[in-house]
Amino acid sequence: MRRYLFLSLSLFSFFNVFSQFTGTNKVINNGNMRFGDGTELSITVSGTLKQPFYLSSDNGWRQLTYTDIRFAPPNKYPLDCTFGVGGNGTDEWNINGVMISNPILTLTVFDSSGFNISGGIGTGVIKVKGEITVGTSQLEIINTYSIGAGDNFIKVTTSIENIGATAITNLRYWVGTRDDYVGGTDEPIKERGNLVGGSFQKLTTITERSSALRILTVDEGILFFTKSTNSNTSVADFDFVYNVSETVTPSTVSITTTNDGSYSLYVRLQDIAVGESDSFIWYYAASALDELGDVIKDVADASCPTCIKDTDDDGILDPDDICPYAPGVSILNGCPWSVNVSNNYKSTTVSNSVEIADELFICSLINPNYYNIAYHTGTSEEPVIGNFIIYNNSYPSPHSLLNDNKGFAFMKLRDYNKIIEVRKSDGEIVAIYTCN
């Protein structure tokens, strides 16, 4: 009777846990990034992501791993993963014990209740859960993929639970690719570093810990990143069969490598007793090269929503900045006055030469769409002669309106029905004219 009761409870527990996962595998494509060819389901039998792509405004969808054309159909490399369990774990990084690459999940279930597809665009959260065996250890793996509308990155939470009969020690995880190919380049630049203040900062010595890897071509870039304190990155040569970088000690890897190679992000997890689990969060991002800095900042912000930030990048942290949302440079400290100025402006080489009768077009501008926010110095909200335009949202430095020694620019102040004349070399307001 007791044995029957135990079986009933076990079955109840099994169905209760797995019933929380409602849904199926989906196509992950938010319009900026996709995983797979855009029509195939995005999560592999190992619970990893199929071949990643990002959308280039100039070149369409750009692949981010290699496609092996020796096979028919071609082998499009997904993101590889490897688990390590047991063995001597004295050193944080090691390849001791039992290691298994891209294991196939059993009892696989999906939860797509938080994932929405509309017009072919899929955003939200999708989870995949399954079980693997590494040596004699039994693990339950949950990968949670989260991608937002308009994002150029995907957030992944990897959770590992010990569902076996004995404690698991020296638990490790690698994720990366055995053969890189970014856009149209088979030898991208790989840089090891960390995210500091919302930006990527390369290591200064190879023995430093690296929680971020930046991969670059002349056109685009990728970021691999985790906030795990027990992480590192490595780069090595490529191989068609396995990820060589997983076998290379990170502290021996060059800070910058340019080759046809492999790379991986490594995390050493905690030892976990029976019934316990450990998890970590990692990010995979890609974009055009001229947008990568902004994308990296987005990843940094997403990875630490409660961190103290410098929203306007003026060198002053938000709690100390009276005007934290005014974009620009350090001179914006103290919250300068904002003012609506016309996007349409004219230039002149001679100061104080504006004839209002000739400026009917600028004076007649009324629609808010013709204006943008600028900031000016001074003690009063209305600009006066001698104040400086120190930042203009539509014409940020080094635009000629702000950093050109040739002459003057004049534009309308929407709220005061006036035209200001600004010296381009330093932004000083040298004259003000009232529209009729």
Secondary structure as UniProt FT lines:
FT   HELIX           2..19
FT   STRAND          33..35
FT   TURN            45..46
FT   STRAND          52..56
FT   TURN            57..59
FT   STRAND          60..63
FT   STRAND          67..68
FT   TURN            69..70
FT   STRAND          75..76
FT   STRAND          80..85
FT   STRAND          98..101
FT   STRAND          106..118
FT   TURN            119..120
FT   STRAND          121..134
FT   TURN            135..136
FT   STRAND          137..147
FT   TURN            149..150
FT   STRAND          153..162
FT   STRAND          172..177
FT   TURN            183..184
FT   STRAND          189..196
FT   TURN            197..198
FT   STRAND          199..202
FT   TURN            206..207
FT   STRAND          212..216
FT   STRAND          220..226
FT   TURN            229..230
FT   STRAND          231..237
FT   HELIX           244..247
FT   HELIX           250..252
FT   STRAND          256..258
FT   STRAND          261..268
FT   TURN            274..275
FT   STRAND          277..288
FT   HELIX           289..291
FT   HELIX           292..303
FT   TURN            305..306
FT   TURN            311..312
FT   HELIX           318..320
FT   TURN            324..325
FT   HELIX           330..332
FT   TURN            333..334
FT   STRAND          337..342
FT   STRAND          346..348
FT   TURN            351..352
FT   HELIX           356..358
FT   HELIX           360..363
FT   HELIX           368..370
FT   STRAND          371..376
FT   TURN            385..386
FT   STRAND          388..392
FT   TURN            393..394
FT   TURN            397..398
FT   TURN            400..402
FT   STRAND          408..413
FT   TURN            414..417
FT   STRAND          418..423
FT   TURN            424..426
FT   STRAND          428..434
//
